[in-house]
Amino acid sequence: MAEISDPIPIPPAPSVEPKDRRDPEPRHPRAAKEGDSAPEGAPGRDFADQASILGIPEAELTPKVQAAMSALMSRAARLMEEAEQLREQAAYLEELSDRDPLLPVLNCRALLRELAHVLQQAEQTETTSSFLYLDVTSAAETKRRMGRAAAEALLVHVASTAAGALRTSDVIGSLGGYDLGVVLALAKGDAAADKAGELVSILEAVPFRWREHKLAVKIAWGLHELGPSESVDDVLTAAECARLATADIREEEAEK
């Protein structure tokens, strides 16, 4: 019985090329091109490469060793695929946990986390952003007149419209109740005020239709430019104060 290290004679493979195609440099029967399958009984290139990595001499790649390596490689591939699926599932669940159960925006916890991140970045990079507080004041009246379902539908409409009108760098989320918060990234001063006013105008421009009813959308809003060393609570308090001040101004203008 020949040893595994003895050379194995390999007969020339029959030509399968068309008769009218000529190879100017005929290949020696024992020469192998990349991609050619290994002859039966000889270790495949994949196994040889893997064996080299694992420190297994090629001469020891018996059929049983190859079969064991093939099973291990298949198992490793399956484990890698399962791990990738688990990573995707974890990312999906994390994203799902950040979404508001009703509105197509972030929930309050995720919004405040993003606000804290922006505050930290502003401290490190000396950049300035703004926070916009939106109060859908017409939702409470809608609930009183037409019920909770109508008020919730109105709030979904406002949140969806606002999300579609913002830049991809901005962050919008729920603050609970009928309030929304928006982080206007890298926007300050007049630019932030213009963006806030434009957004509110868009939200109030088109009435919301609930069944056969047409409901007006009314927004009270406040804008606060993020300052150095501010906390999340500082920003929320300042933005809400600005909202109350803006609401008073609009009421005075409406009475004139």
Secondary structure, 3 states (H helix, E strand, C coil): CCCCCCCCCCCCCCCCCCCCCCCCCCCCCCCCCCCCCCCCCCCCHHHHHHHHHHCCCHHHCCHHHHHHHHHHHHHHHHHHHHHHHHHHHHHHHHHHHHECCCCCCECHHHHHHHHHHHHHHHHHHCCCCEEEEEEECHHHHHHHHHCHHHHHHHHHHHHHHHHHHCCCCCEEEEEECCEEEEEECCCCHHHHHHHHHHHHHHHHHCCEEECCEEECCCEEEEEEECCCCCCHHHHHHHHHHHHHHHHHHHHHHHHC
